[in-house]
Amino acid sequence: MRITKYTHACVRLEHDGRVLVIDPGTWSEPAALTGADAVLVTHEHADHVDVLRLAGLGVPVYAPAEADIPRLEVTGVASDAEFTAAGFRVRAVGGRHAFIYGGQPDCANLGYIIDEAVYHPGDALYVPEQSIETLMVPVQGSWMKMAEAIDFVKAVKPQRAFAIHDAQINDRGLSSVNGRLAEDPAPPGGRAHARAVRA
């Protein structure tokens, strides 16, 4: 499977000619959707779903059943649902967006585990019960701090992790994030540390 990280939280998965894109928001590049067969949206915030671009794409879009995404036809998904999108096996986990301040805002947020290997949590730090090979770990947001990202990687214990949700970090900040994540010793079985990269 080929995994390409685009700006912010957008990730493109390709395998055997099939293309699945997760969270193509308003900050991600249009190229992320070229040839896409299906799209997964973790939640309704614009940095994760570009409604205008997706409305004209003409491919299935899956999103939390409770999400409020006007002007976009989606297939509603519930937590623990299992389905196939673009030929990839998908399991939805979690359920709510992380609190930003004072419990607000709160909206539906699903993480997606693809082919029992790749996990994209959206804007939440839900730890799934199953083992994860490749983790997409949010590293910056108004709803989190760096220590939480490190603890999330430690809790999930992936074989490898890649930083997402990083569009508001400048190059110096990315260097700091990479340094902090690299300090964490590998757990039993080992893993590559998360690394923030630009698309």
Backbone as ProteinMPNN parsed JSONL, in Angstrom:
{"seq_chain_A": "MRITKYTHACVRLEHDGRVLVIDPGTWSEPAALTGADAVLVTHEHADHVDVLRLAGLGVPVYAPAEADIPRLEVTGVASDAEFTAAGFRVRAVGGRHAFIYGGQPDCANLGYIIDEAVYHPGDALYVPEQSIETLMVPVQGSWMKMAEAIDFVKAVKPQRAFAIHDAQINDRGLSSVNGRLAEDPAPPGGRAHARAVRA", "coords_chain_A": {"N_chain_A": [[0.839, -1.186, 0.0], [0.552, 2.203, -0.854], [1.15, 5.195, 0.806], [0.365, 8.547, 0.941], [0.976, 11.632, 2.355], [-0.74, 14.607, 2.471], [-1.145, 18.221, 2.69], [-1.845, 19.21, 6.0], [-4.303, 17.298, 7.369], [-4.844, 15.487, 5.414], [-4.752, 12.404, 3.777], [-3.684, 10.054, 1.395], [-4.397, 6.875, 0.136], [-3.181, 4.198, -1.787], [-3.615, 1.268, -3.652], [-3.178, -1.504, -5.722], [-4.207, -0.081, -7.942], [-6.396, 1.171, -6.859], [-7.835, 3.987, -5.158], [-8.063, 5.688, -2.146], [-9.057, 8.412, -0.264], [-8.485, 10.317, 2.64], [-9.912, 12.763, 4.654], [-9.786, 15.247, 2.915], [-9.371, 18.403, 3.213], [-10.015, 22.015, 3.198], [-7.475, 23.062, 3.177], [-5.865, 21.262, 1.945], [-4.159, 19.909, -0.972], [-5.585, 20.008, -4.274], [-4.691, 17.932, -5.904], [-4.593, 15.686, -4.331], [-6.974, 14.38, -4.617], [-7.057, 13.416, -7.189], [-8.079, 10.973, -9.388], [-9.373, 9.62, -7.348], [-11.272, 7.012, -5.805], [-12.974, 6.797, -3.671], [-13.899, 8.587, -0.662], [-13.069, 9.253, 2.706], [-14.339, 10.953, 5.478], [-13.523, 12.349, 8.514], [-14.762, 14.176, 10.235], [-16.856, 17.16, 10.477], [-15.504, 19.647, 10.194], [-14.005, 22.311, 8.31], [-11.262, 22.14, 7.737], [-10.936, 19.512, 7.318], [-12.79, 18.653, 5.501], [-13.517, 19.584, 2.321], [-16.139, 20.885, 1.07], [-17.14, 21.961, -1.403], [-15.299, 21.043, -3.325], [-15.555, 18.261, -3.014], [-18.255, 17.86, -3.589], [-18.413, 18.075, -6.329], [-16.968, 15.938, -7.192], [-17.982, 13.343, -7.581], [-17.737, 10.768, -6.438], [-18.168, 8.125, -3.961], [-18.659, 9.381, -0.679], [-17.85, 9.01, 2.636], [-18.929, 9.629, 5.931], [-19.269, 10.582, 9.438], [-22.435, 9.59, 10.7], [-23.814, 11.458, 12.212], [-22.722, 13.854, 11.465], [-22.762, 17.282, 10.427], [-22.927, 18.311, 7.428], [-23.671, 20.359, 5.193], [-24.901, 20.546, 1.802], [-23.495, 18.422, 0.74], [-23.595, 15.184, -0.337], [-23.479, 12.338, 1.575], [-22.52, 9.063, 2.729], [-23.714, 7.932, 5.665], [-21.975, 6.95, 8.576], [-21.573, 4.826, 11.404], [-20.029, 4.468, 14.645], [-17.935, 1.657, 15.061], [-18.866, 0.489, 12.78], [-18.372, -1.55, 9.9], [-17.138, -1.535, 6.649], [-16.7, -1.424, 3.045], [-14.633, 0.617, 1.108], [-13.656, 1.91, -1.881], [-12.525, -0.546, -2.372], [-10.983, -1.012, -0.147], [-10.881, -2.341, 3.146], [-12.692, -1.044, 5.799], [-12.93, 0.107, 9.141], [-14.831, 1.875, 11.418], [-14.088, 3.862, 14.244], [-14.208, 5.176, 17.629], [-15.899, 8.272, 18.19], [-16.467, 10.944, 19.061], [-15.4, 14.352, 18.624], [-12.378, 15.742, 19.926], [-12.455, 17.725, 22.903], [-12.288, 21.269, 22.741], [-12.309, 23.691, 24.302], [-13.701, 24.113, 27.45], [-15.513, 22.086, 26.971], [-16.524, 22.569, 24.456], [-16.159, 23.18, 20.865], [-18.348, 20.424, 20.265], [-18.525, 17.674, 18.274], [-19.5, 15.012, 16.046], [-16.967, 12.6, 15.432], [-15.145, 10.336, 13.695], [-12.641, 7.836, 13.766], [-10.704, 6.039, 11.37], [-9.869, 2.736, 10.583], [-7.962, 1.176, 8.3], [-7.864, -1.625, 6.232], [-7.085, -3.147, 8.42], [-4.678, -2.105, 9.277], [-3.773, 0.611, 8.86], [-4.325, 3.596, 10.634], [-6.298, 6.427, 10.954], [-7.123, 8.976, 12.995], [-8.616, 11.352, 12.87], [-9.793, 14.281, 14.494], [-9.32, 13.427, 17.209], [-8.152, 11.463, 19.952], [-8.543, 8.711, 20.133], [-7.947, 5.502, 21.315], [-7.636, 2.531, 19.734], [-8.621, -0.93, 20.261], [-7.342, -2.944, 18.84], [-4.173, -3.965, 17.382], [-2.046, -1.686, 15.649], [-0.479, -1.027, 12.618], [0.389, 1.268, 11.124], [0.196, 4.518, 12.16], [-1.533, 7.569, 11.932], [-0.769, 10.441, 13.382], [-2.123, 13.156, 15.068], [-0.513, 16.292, 15.572], [-0.731, 18.948, 16.264], [-3.026, 21.411, 17.31], [-5.921, 23.379, 18.235], [-7.146, 21.947, 20.109], [-5.397, 20.32, 21.444], [-2.207, 19.323, 22.981], [1.378, 18.965, 22.702], [2.353, 16.935, 24.438], [0.162, 15.244, 24.636], [0.035, 14.153, 22.08], [2.388, 12.639, 22.04], [1.818, 10.835, 24.136], [-0.351, 9.548, 22.966], [0.802, 8.155, 20.787], [2.416, 6.414, 22.271], [0.427, 4.958, 23.594], [-1.009, 3.691, 21.514], [0.988, 2.239, 20.253], [2.167, 1.804, 17.58], [3.744, 0.245, 14.679], [4.884, 2.07, 13.009], [4.686, 5.618, 12.709], [3.142, 8.597, 11.493], [3.139, 12.077, 11.354], [0.281, 14.173, 11.369], [-2.177, 16.81, 10.885], [-0.891, 19.34, 10.973], [-0.664, 21.783, 9.695], [-0.553, 24.376, 10.685], [1.906, 24.727, 11.77], [5.11, 26.117, 11.641], [8.296, 25.716, 9.861], [10.359, 25.641, 11.811], [8.883, 24.871, 14.01], [8.021, 22.332, 13.167], [10.453, 21.004, 13.185], [10.967, 20.96, 15.912], [8.785, 19.397, 16.807], [9.416, 16.949, 15.556], [11.8, 16.386, 16.874], [10.944, 16.044, 19.547], [9.239, 13.817, 19.305], [11.071, 11.928, 18.465], [12.591, 11.534, 20.72], [11.274, 9.754, 22.313], [11.672, 6.535, 23.536], [11.709, 3.464, 21.678], [8.997, 1.165, 21.96], [8.598, -2.26, 23.224], [9.254, -4.462, 20.569], [9.583, -2.406, 18.863], [9.454, 0.623, 16.849], [9.202, 3.044, 14.261], [9.743, 6.493, 14.867], [7.227, 9.089, 14.938], [7.055, 11.421, 12.276], [6.888, 14.68, 11.172], [6.122, 15.888, 7.997], [6.235, 17.831, 4.998], [3.956, 17.858, 2.258]], "CA_chain_A": [[0.0, 0.0, 0.0], [1.272, 3.47, -0.884], [0.518, 6.222, 1.626], [0.888, 9.884, 0.673], [0.425, 12.629, 3.255], [-0.863, 15.939, 1.899], [-1.183, 19.26, 3.714], [-2.662, 19.118, 7.192], [-4.735, 15.962, 7.796], [-5.239, 14.72, 4.233], [-3.916, 11.238, 3.487], [-4.13, 9.3, 0.216], [-3.969, 5.481, 0.131], [-3.28, 3.583, -3.104], [-3.243, -0.155, -3.697], [-3.716, -2.212, -6.88], [-4.966, 0.828, -8.79], [-7.512, 1.77, -6.124], [-7.42, 5.184, -4.428], [-8.928, 6.12, -1.054], [-8.533, 9.646, 0.316], [-9.058, 10.628, 3.951], [-9.918, 14.159, 5.114], [-9.309, 16.297, 2.011], [-9.968, 19.658, 3.662], [-9.791, 23.219, 2.398], [-6.047, 23.376, 3.121], [-5.123, 20.223, 1.215], [-3.997, 20.138, -2.397], [-6.545, 19.327, -5.145], [-4.075, 16.72, -6.462], [-4.848, 14.545, -3.445], [-8.203, 13.722, -5.057], [-6.944, 12.955, -8.579], [-8.306, 9.539, -9.538], [-9.932, 9.017, -6.132], [-12.438, 6.138, -5.951], [-13.848, 7.043, -2.528], [-13.346, 9.522, 0.321], [-13.497, 9.141, 4.099], [-14.282, 12.217, 6.203], [-13.613, 12.033, 9.94], [-15.724, 15.072, 10.887], [-17.424, 18.217, 9.65], [-14.737, 20.888, 10.135], [-13.529, 22.609, 6.952], [-9.881, 21.707, 7.501], [-10.992, 18.076, 7.044], [-13.715, 18.372, 4.398], [-13.756, 20.67, 1.38], [-17.456, 20.529, 0.541], [-17.289, 22.305, -2.823], [-14.483, 20.135, -4.129], [-16.101, 16.903, -2.951], [-19.58, 17.823, -4.208], [-18.261, 17.906, -7.769], [-16.06, 14.836, -7.485], [-18.755, 12.22, -8.115], [-17.369, 9.468, -5.858], [-18.769, 7.969, -2.633], [-18.044, 10.061, 0.465], [-18.326, 8.44, 3.893], [-18.721, 10.552, 7.047], [-20.099, 10.199, 10.578], [-23.871, 9.765, 10.463], [-24.27, 12.657, 12.926], [-22.029, 15.053, 10.972], [-23.561, 18.313, 9.772], [-22.159, 18.735, 6.253], [-24.64, 20.796, 4.188], [-24.569, 20.585, 0.372], [-22.664, 17.298, 0.342], [-24.236, 13.887, -0.122], [-22.544, 11.395, 2.189], [-23.024, 7.84, 3.342], [-23.511, 8.057, 7.1], [-21.287, 5.821, 9.202], [-21.614, 4.795, 12.867], [-18.873, 3.868, 15.281], [-17.857, 0.195, 14.99], [-19.325, 0.002, 11.477], [-17.357, -2.073, 8.988], [-17.602, -1.396, 5.269], [-15.65, -1.381, 2.029], [-14.58, 1.868, 0.35], [-12.618, 1.819, -2.922], [-11.898, -1.851, -2.255], [-10.283, -1.115, 1.132], [-11.727, -2.675, 4.293], [-12.663, 0.08, 6.732], [-13.681, 0.011, 10.395], [-14.946, 3.175, 12.08], [-13.908, 3.782, 15.697], [-14.342, 6.441, 18.345], [-17.242, 8.814, 18.098], [-16.594, 12.378, 19.302], [-14.254, 15.246, 18.46], [-11.758, 16.149, 21.187], [-12.909, 19.022, 23.39], [-11.351, 22.361, 22.499], [-12.266, 24.437, 25.558], [-14.984, 24.125, 28.152], [-16.426, 21.091, 26.412], [-17.063, 23.009, 23.179], [-17.353, 22.563, 20.305], [-18.383, 18.965, 20.304], [-19.206, 17.148, 17.094], [-19.144, 13.627, 15.738], [-15.655, 12.378, 14.834], [-14.793, 8.919, 13.623], [-11.352, 7.422, 13.247], [-10.869, 4.937, 10.424], [-8.806, 1.741, 10.475], [-8.039, 0.68, 6.923], [-7.213, -2.93, 6.005], [-6.554, -3.603, 9.71], [-3.265, -1.733, 9.341], [-3.556, 2.055, 8.911], [-5.326, 4.26, 11.477], [-6.41, 7.888, 10.896], [-8.095, 9.268, 14.057], [-9.298, 12.637, 12.763], [-9.476, 15.196, 15.595], [-9.527, 12.761, 18.486], [-7.032, 10.587, 20.29], [-9.157, 7.448, 20.535], [-7.019, 4.375, 21.214], [-8.374, 1.304, 19.398], [-8.188, -2.128, 20.975], [-6.494, -3.779, 18.006], [-2.836, -3.449, 17.08], [-2.003, -0.817, 14.479], [0.832, -0.978, 11.974], [0.736, 2.637, 10.752], [-0.656, 5.501, 12.832], [-1.489, 8.977, 11.581], [-0.898, 11.065, 14.704], [-2.237, 14.621, 15.087], [0.558, 16.858, 16.387], [-1.001, 20.328, 16.659], [-4.41, 21.844, 17.146], [-6.428, 24.144, 19.375], [-7.733, 20.986, 21.031], [-4.4, 19.385, 21.976], [-0.841, 19.766, 23.222], [2.372, 18.001, 22.244], [2.433, 15.79, 25.357], [-0.925, 14.324, 24.308], [0.415, 13.434, 20.862], [3.379, 11.636, 22.435], [1.111, 9.793, 24.896], [-1.187, 8.813, 22.018], [1.676, 7.2, 20.087], [2.791, 5.397, 23.255], [-0.734, 4.123, 23.902], [-1.37, 2.884, 20.345], [2.134, 1.358, 19.997], [2.232, 1.373, 16.169], [5.068, -0.072, 14.138], [5.38, 3.333, 12.464], [3.715, 6.697, 12.874], [3.397, 9.78, 10.693], [2.437, 13.23, 11.892], [-0.72, 14.886, 10.574], [-2.77, 17.957, 11.572], [0.314, 20.13, 11.223], [-0.593, 22.895, 8.743], [-0.318, 25.646, 11.352], [3.247, 24.709, 12.355], [6.146, 26.518, 10.682], [9.39, 24.749, 9.737], [11.03, 25.498, 13.106], [7.985, 24.084, 14.856], [8.076, 20.939, 12.716], [11.717, 20.449, 13.673], [10.771, 20.709, 17.349], [7.883, 18.247, 16.916], [10.18, 15.753, 15.198], [12.745, 16.13, 17.948], [10.217, 15.515, 20.715], [8.761, 12.462, 19.02], [12.232, 11.048, 18.344], [13.128, 11.275, 22.057], [10.551, 8.643, 22.926], [12.271, 5.245, 23.189], [10.823, 2.506, 21.016], [8.43, 0.155, 22.855], [8.947, -3.62, 22.809], [8.853, -4.694, 19.18], [10.144, -1.293, 18.104], [8.663, 1.38, 15.882], [9.814, 4.291, 13.804], [9.027, 7.612, 15.498], [6.417, 9.912, 14.043], [7.809, 12.519, 11.685], [6.08, 15.622, 10.416], [6.714, 16.214, 6.712], [5.384, 18.581, 4.08], [3.62, 17.093, 1.043]], "C_chain_A": [[0.884, 1.249, 0.0], [0.48, 4.503, -0.107], [1.185, 7.553, 1.32], [0.187, 10.867, 1.594], [0.424, 13.973, 2.539], [-0.994, 16.944, 3.037], [-2.244, 18.996, 4.77], [-3.035, 17.67, 7.513], [-5.105, 15.054, 6.635], [-4.235, 13.616, 3.928], [-4.541, 10.47, 2.323], [-3.535, 7.898, 0.278], [-4.193, 4.905, -1.259], [-2.837, 2.132, -3.017], [-3.942, -0.816, -4.886], [-4.619, -1.329, -7.736], [-6.155, 1.485, -8.122], [-7.012, 2.931, -5.277], [-8.489, 5.58, -3.408], [-8.282, 7.338, -0.414], [-9.271, 9.938, 1.622], [-8.854, 12.108, 4.252], [-9.289, 15.176, 4.16], [-10.011, 17.613, 2.358], [-9.602, 20.824, 2.781], [-8.319, 23.598, 2.308], [-5.258, 22.359, 2.299], [-5.128, 20.507, -0.284], [-5.059, 19.402, -3.202], [-6.001, 18.015, -5.697], [-4.315, 15.491, -5.605], [-6.04, 13.728, -3.935], [-8.147, 13.209, -6.502], [-7.095, 11.435, -8.648], [-8.886, 8.847, -8.32], [-11.168, 8.175, -6.458], [-13.437, 6.32, -4.818], [-13.116, 7.95, -1.55], [-13.93, 9.214, 1.699], [-13.321, 10.502, 4.76], [-14.463, 11.896, 7.681], [-14.625, 12.903, 10.671], [-15.984, 16.299, 10.017], [-16.6, 19.493, 9.518], [-14.057, 21.065, 8.772], [-12.079, 22.197, 6.703], [-9.793, 20.203, 7.242], [-11.938, 17.716, 5.904], [-13.94, 19.636, 3.571], [-15.032, 20.331, 0.616], [-17.565, 20.798, -0.953], [-16.51, 21.347, -3.711], [-15.092, 18.738, -4.159], [-17.457, 16.799, -3.64], [-19.481, 17.588, -5.713], [-17.421, 16.705, -8.166], [-16.765, 13.614, -8.063], [-18.327, 10.853, -7.629], [-18.027, 9.357, -4.489], [-17.953, 8.684, -1.555], [-18.695, 9.499, 1.723], [-17.967, 9.394, 5.027], [-19.566, 10.082, 8.23], [-21.575, 10.504, 10.316], [-24.4, 11.039, 11.11], [-23.642, 13.946, 12.403], [-22.994, 15.996, 10.257], [-22.732, 18.882, 8.625], [-23.147, 19.124, 5.156], [-24.048, 20.768, 2.78], [-23.629, 19.475, -0.072], [-23.395, 16.001, 0.678], [-23.199, 12.903, 0.402], [-23.283, 10.121, 2.591], [-22.684, 7.919, 4.812], [-22.944, 6.782, 7.707], [-21.392, 5.949, 10.716], [-20.339, 4.168, 13.407], [-19.008, 2.349, 15.294], [-18.409, -0.375, 13.69], [-18.132, -0.499, 10.673], [-17.93, -2.03, 7.583], [-16.402, -1.409, 4.335], [-15.759, -0.067, 1.272], [-13.395, 1.782, -0.6], [-11.856, 0.496, -2.822], [-11.082, -2.046, -0.992], [-11.288, -1.489, 2.223], [-11.563, -1.582, 5.339], [-13.476, -0.256, 7.975], [-13.653, 1.376, 11.054], [-14.845, 2.987, 13.593], [-14.044, 5.158, 16.312], [-15.758, 6.96, 18.254], [-17.34, 10.322, 18.238], [-15.275, 13.108, 19.071], [-13.682, 15.552, 19.842], [-12.301, 17.514, 21.605], [-11.849, 20.082, 23.129], [-11.197, 23.188, 23.769], [-13.65, 24.419, 26.186], [-15.997, 23.149, 27.583], [-16.995, 21.459, 25.062], [-15.934, 23.245, 22.18], [-17.235, 21.057, 20.356], [-19.15, 18.502, 19.079], [-18.786, 15.698, 16.897], [-17.783, 13.589, 15.074], [-15.387, 10.884, 14.855], [-13.356, 8.763, 13.139], [-11.6, 6.25, 12.316], [-9.629, 4.037, 10.434], [-8.98, 1.068, 9.125], [-7.211, -0.591, 6.778], [-6.501, -3.449, 7.255], [-5.101, -3.215, 9.906], [-3.039, -0.238, 9.57], [-4.686, 2.71, 9.703], [-5.201, 5.773, 11.374], [-7.485, 8.276, 11.906], [-8.907, 10.541, 13.895], [-8.855, 13.535, 13.905], [-9.857, 14.583, 16.934], [-8.323, 11.856, 18.721], [-7.577, 9.274, 20.837], [-8.165, 6.312, 20.288], [-7.807, 3.11, 20.918], [-7.81, 0.105, 20.143], [-7.203, -2.952, 20.149], [-5.129, -3.147, 17.764], [-2.877, -2.708, 15.746], [-0.594, -0.821, 13.911], [1.282, 0.46, 11.734], [-0.287, 3.603, 11.333], [-0.446, 6.879, 12.246], [-1.76, 9.734, 12.886], [-1.009, 12.589, 14.596], [-1.164, 15.201, 16.012], [0.315, 18.301, 16.81], [-2.464, 20.641, 16.415], [-4.845, 22.613, 18.37], [-6.992, 23.222, 20.452], [-6.693, 20.071, 21.675], [-3.081, 20.059, 22.285], [0.114, 18.63, 22.874], [2.442, 16.759, 23.128], [1.342, 14.767, 25.049], [-0.617, 13.521, 23.05], [1.409, 12.325, 21.195], [2.703, 10.495, 23.188], [0.237, 8.93, 23.991], [-0.371, 7.761, 21.274], [2.075, 6.074, 21.035], [1.641, 4.43, 23.53], [-1.094, 3.194, 22.743], [-0.276, 1.862, 20.023], [2.193, 0.869, 18.535], [3.64, 0.95, 15.789], [5.719, 1.176, 13.556], [4.275, 4.369, 12.634], [4.136, 7.889, 12.032], [2.536, 10.92, 11.224], [1.469, 13.82, 10.876], [-1.222, 16.055, 11.418], [-1.664, 18.931, 11.977], [0.416, 21.391, 10.369], [-0.284, 24.232, 9.4], [1.049, 25.706, 12.039], [4.252, 25.146, 11.294], [7.289, 25.511, 10.704], [10.151, 24.563, 11.044], [10.19, 24.647, 14.046], [7.999, 22.616, 14.476], [9.35, 20.262, 13.204], [11.608, 20.106, 15.157], [9.883, 19.491, 17.576], [8.648, 16.958, 16.633], [11.17, 15.38, 16.297], [12.08, 15.511, 19.164], [9.764, 14.074, 20.483], [9.916, 11.474, 18.922], [12.835, 10.696, 19.698], [12.494, 10.062, 22.712], [11.211, 7.327, 22.553], [11.244, 4.306, 22.585], [10.288, 1.495, 22.024], [8.884, -1.237, 22.423], [8.422, -3.893, 21.402], [9.327, -3.586, 18.271], [9.146, -0.604, 17.204], [9.488, 2.568, 15.433], [9.041, 5.433, 14.436], [8.226, 8.378, 14.459], [7.27, 11.052, 13.517], [6.872, 13.387, 10.873], [6.806, 15.964, 9.123], [5.716, 17.047, 5.911], [5.136, 17.742, 2.838], [4.477, 17.546, -0.113]], "O_chain_A": [[1.846, 1.337, 0.763], [-0.718, 4.673, -0.33], [2.404, 7.687, 1.422], [-1.042, 10.936, 1.621], [1.462, 14.427, 2.057], [-0.958, 16.569, 4.209], [-3.375, 18.614, 4.469], [-2.164, 16.888, 7.895], [-5.628, 13.961, 6.85], [-3.031, 13.857, 3.834], [-5.753, 10.264, 2.271], [-2.327, 7.737, 0.45], [-5.257, 5.092, -1.849], [-1.824, 1.808, -2.397], [-5.158, -0.7, -5.037], [-5.669, -1.772, -8.201], [-6.856, 2.278, -8.751], [-5.907, 2.882, -4.739], [-9.654, 5.779, -3.75], [-7.103, 7.308, -0.061], [-10.494, 9.827, 1.707], [-7.749, 12.633, 4.116], [-8.362, 15.89, 4.543], [-11.1, 17.899, 1.86], [-8.959, 20.657, 1.745], [-7.947, 24.387, 1.439], [-4.089, 22.591, 1.993], [-5.975, 21.239, -0.796], [-5.409, 18.274, -2.854], [-6.768, 17.081, -5.933], [-4.246, 14.368, -6.103], [-6.109, 12.522, -3.696], [-9.118, 12.62, -6.978], [-6.321, 10.702, -8.033], [-8.894, 7.617, -8.254], [-12.001, 8.566, -7.275], [-14.622, 6.029, -4.984], [-11.892, 8.075, -1.59], [-15.125, 8.949, 1.838], [-12.273, 11.133, 4.619], [-15.437, 11.248, 8.064], [-15.277, 12.446, 11.61], [-15.395, 16.447, 8.946], [-17.001, 20.371, 8.755], [-13.595, 20.1, 8.164], [-11.707, 21.931, 5.56], [-8.712, 19.678, 6.978], [-11.895, 16.596, 5.394], [-14.484, 20.626, 4.06], [-15.004, 19.583, -0.362], [-18.039, 19.94, -1.697], [-17.016, 20.895, -4.738], [-15.14, 18.103, -5.213], [-17.778, 15.759, -4.215], [-20.366, 16.97, -6.305], [-17.187, 16.478, -9.353], [-16.221, 12.929, -8.928], [-18.528, 9.863, -8.333], [-18.409, 10.371, -3.905], [-16.725, 8.601, -1.525], [-19.918, 9.507, 1.866], [-16.849, 9.908, 5.086], [-20.478, 9.275, 8.054], [-21.911, 11.555, 9.772], [-25.346, 11.639, 10.6], [-24.003, 15.03, 12.862], [-23.921, 15.559, 9.574], [-21.942, 19.807, 8.812], [-23.438, 18.312, 4.277], [-22.843, 20.946, 2.598], [-23.026, 19.567, -1.141], [-23.764, 15.758, 1.827], [-22.174, 12.664, -0.236], [-24.501, 10.112, 2.766], [-21.511, 7.969, 5.181], [-23.382, 5.677, 7.387], [-21.31, 7.053, 11.254], [-19.654, 3.426, 12.703], [-20.099, 1.825, 15.52], [-18.423, -1.593, 13.508], [-17.032, 0.049, 10.753], [-19.068, -2.438, 7.353], [-15.25, -1.405, 4.77], [-16.846, 0.321, 0.844], [-12.257, 1.6, -0.166], [-10.672, 0.433, -3.152], [-10.538, -3.129, -0.774], [-12.42, -1.004, 2.217], [-10.446, -1.234, 5.721], [-14.564, -0.825, 7.887], [-12.589, 1.967, 11.232], [-15.442, 2.068, 14.153], [-14.002, 6.174, 15.618], [-16.711, 6.182, 18.243], [-18.2, 10.938, 17.609], [-14.192, 12.565, 19.29], [-14.426, 15.613, 20.821], [-12.576, 18.362, 20.755], [-10.654, 19.824, 23.278], [-10.084, 23.37, 24.26], [-14.649, 24.681, 25.516], [-17.204, 23.36, 27.701], [-17.863, 20.752, 24.551], [-14.812, 23.498, 22.617], [-16.142, 20.504, 20.477], [-20.298, 18.896, 18.872], [-17.83, 15.225, 17.512], [-17.47, 14.444, 14.245], [-15.403, 10.252, 15.912], [-12.911, 9.461, 12.228], [-12.599, 5.544, 12.456], [-8.499, 4.509, 10.311], [-10.017, 0.466, 8.844], [-6.036, -0.639, 7.142], [-5.46, -4.101, 7.168], [-4.364, -3.901, 10.614], [-2.201, 0.139, 10.388], [-5.861, 2.419, 9.475], [-4.148, 6.341, 11.663], [-8.653, 7.943, 11.706], [-9.804, 10.799, 14.698], [-7.674, 13.557, 14.254], [-10.631, 15.163, 17.697], [-7.577, 11.534, 17.795], [-7.128, 8.788, 21.875], [-7.616, 6.178, 19.195], [-8.575, 2.656, 21.766], [-6.666, 0.123, 20.598], [-6.316, -3.593, 20.713], [-4.957, -1.938, 17.925], [-3.638, -3.056, 14.843], [0.376, -0.637, 14.647], [2.399, 0.838, 12.085], [-1.479, 3.519, 11.039], [0.692, 7.318, 12.078], [-2.864, 9.668, 13.425], [-0.096, 13.242, 14.09], [-0.928, 14.677, 17.1], [1.067, 18.835, 17.625], [-3.059, 20.189, 15.436], [-4.219, 22.518, 19.426], [-7.28, 23.658, 21.567], [-7.062, 19.135, 22.383], [-2.851, 21.209, 21.911], [-0.296, 17.474, 22.766], [2.576, 15.646, 22.619], [1.563, 13.563, 25.182], [-0.965, 12.344, 22.962], [1.29, 11.207, 20.694], [2.975, 9.325, 22.92], [0.098, 7.727, 24.217], [-0.798, 6.614, 21.143], [2.073, 4.907, 20.645], [1.857, 3.228, 23.68], [-1.445, 2.035, 22.965], [-0.57, 0.754, 19.575], [2.262, -0.335, 18.286], [4.606, 1.257, 16.488], [6.94, 1.331, 13.598], [3.091, 4.038, 12.695], [5.326, 8.164, 11.872], [1.351, 10.741, 11.505], [1.782, 13.951, 9.693], [-0.749, 16.268, 12.534], [-1.52, 19.293, 13.145], [1.479, 22.011, 10.321], [0.205, 25.141, 8.729], [1.317, 26.632, 12.805], [4.255, 24.619, 10.181], [7.258, 24.555, 11.479], [10.552, 23.444, 11.364], [10.713, 23.811, 14.784], [7.99, 21.746, 15.347], [9.333, 19.093, 13.59], [12.107, 19.07, 15.596], [10.177, 18.651, 18.426], [8.54, 15.989, 17.384], [11.352, 14.204, 16.608], [12.6, 14.557, 19.744], [9.893, 13.222, 21.362], [9.756, 10.302, 19.263], [13.515, 9.678, 19.825], [13.104, 9.417, 23.565], [11.31, 7.015, 21.366], [10.064, 4.344, 22.933], [11.047, 1.01, 22.863], [9.493, -1.382, 21.363], [7.272, -3.583, 21.092], [9.464, -3.776, 17.063], [8.118, -1.175, 16.841], [10.369, 3.034, 16.155], [7.816, 5.366, 14.538], [8.511, 8.321, 13.263], [8.112, 11.587, 14.238], [6.154, 12.902, 9.999], [7.991, 16.297, 9.153], [4.506, 16.971, 6.128], [6.015, 16.995, 2.41], [4.346, 17.025, -1.22]]}, "name": "protein", "num_of_chains": 1, "seq": "MRITKYTHACVRLEHDGRVLVIDPGTWSEPAALTGADAVLVTHEHADHVDVLRLAGLGVPVYAPAEADIPRLEVTGVASDAEFTAAGFRVRAVGGRHAFIYGGQPDCANLGYIIDEAVYHPGDALYVPEQSIETLMVPVQGSWMKMAEAIDFVKAVKPQRAFAIHDAQINDRGLSSVNGRLAEDPAPPGGRAHARAVRA"}
